[in-house]
Amino acid sequence: MKNICIKKDDTSFVKIIKTIGFVIVGIVFAAIIAIVLGYVVMHLWNWLMPDLFSITTITFWQSVGVVVLARLIFGGFKHPHNDKHHEKFAEKFRKKHPKFNNGPNYDKWEHYDEFWKEKGEQAFNEYVENKGE
């Protein structure tokens, strides 16, 4: 089997190209969503509002403005919380930056119930008695 060695610069170049690609795809996707939502809102508005409320019809750009306004008023532009993504990011961050690993270690948490049965309750009761004196 042939041993292939990749330079660090090559991998960072590939990451930059991938990132640029994701940004371009994201911008195109957002533009498509904006166009579709604009036309849907425009057609619904122009179909319902003039007959129901005697309101004038709107243009495409006005409908895009209505969508943006509704988003700002009723929901903002929040990113949905994804726990799995957050956990992966936090784990990767902890590995890269060990000085931030000061948090509690839950690796041995499965032994807690056994410990509490053997020593914990007795130790807690002794602590409460000593506090009362």
N, C-alpha and C positions, 0 to 999 in steps of 0.2 A: 504494500500500500504506500502510495506516495505521500510524503509529509509536506503539507502546504503551510507556509508561514505567512500570516497576514500582519502587515505593519499596523501599528496603532493609528497612524494617520489615515490609513485606508478605511478603517472602521468608523472613525469620526466623520470622514467625508460621506460615507454611506448614510450615517445617521442624519447629517445635515440635509442630504438629498431627500431622504424619507420624510423628514420634518417639513421641508418645503412642499413636498408632494401632498402631505396631509393638510397643510394650510390651504393649498390651492383647491383641493377636493372639498374642504370644508366651506370655503368661500363660494364655490360653484353650487354646492348643496344648499347653502343658506339662500342664495339668489333664487334657485328653483323653488324652494319653499315659499319665499316671499312673493314670487310671481303667482304661484298657484293660490296662496291665501288671498292675495289681492284680488284676483279674478273671481274667486268664490264669494268673497265678501261683497264685491261690486255687484255681481249678478243677484245675490240674495237681497241686498239692499234695494236695488232697482226693481226687483220683482215684488217685494213685500211693502216697503216703506211708503211709496207714493199712494198705494191703494189704502193702506191701513191708517196712516197718519197724515196724509196729504203733504208729505215731505218731498222735496225735489230729488231727482236722481243724482248719483255721484260718479266721478271719473275713477279710473284705475288708481291714480296717485292719491286721491282722496280716500279710497278704500284701504290702501296701504297705510295711510295715516291713521285711519280708524283702528286697524289691527295693532299698530304700534301703540297707540293711545290706550286701547283696551288692555294690552299686555302690561303696560306701565301701571295702570290703575289697579287691575285685578290680579296680577301675578308677578310682575317684574320679569326680569330675564335671568331667573335663577337656574343653576345647574342642578338637576336632580341628584339627590344624595345617593351614592352607591357605596355601601359598606365594604364590599369585596375589593373594589378599586382602592378605597381608602386604606384598607388593611395591607394590600400589596405595596402601596406607596410608602406607608409607615414602616413596614418591614425592610424595604429597600433602603429607606432613609437611615434606619437604625444600624444596618450593616455598614453603610458608608460613613456614618458619623457616630462612632462608639461613645463619644462623650455625652450623647443625649440618651444613653441607655440607663438612666438613673431610675426609671420607673419600676414599679413592682414586678417581680418575676413570678409568673403563674405556671411555670413549667412543672412544679411539683404540687400543684393545687389538688390533685386527685387524692392526696394523702390527708387532706384537712379533716374529713369526717372521722377517719380512724384516730387521728391525733386528738380530736376533741373528745372522743369517747374514752380514750385512755388517760389523758392528762389535762386536757383543756378545761373541763368543767370543774375539776378539783382546784386547779390553779386559779380559775376565775373566782370561785367561792372564797378561797383564801385571800385573794386580792380585795374582794368586797369587804371581808371581815376586817382586814388591816386598815382599809380606808375609813371604816366606821369608828375605829378607836381613836 
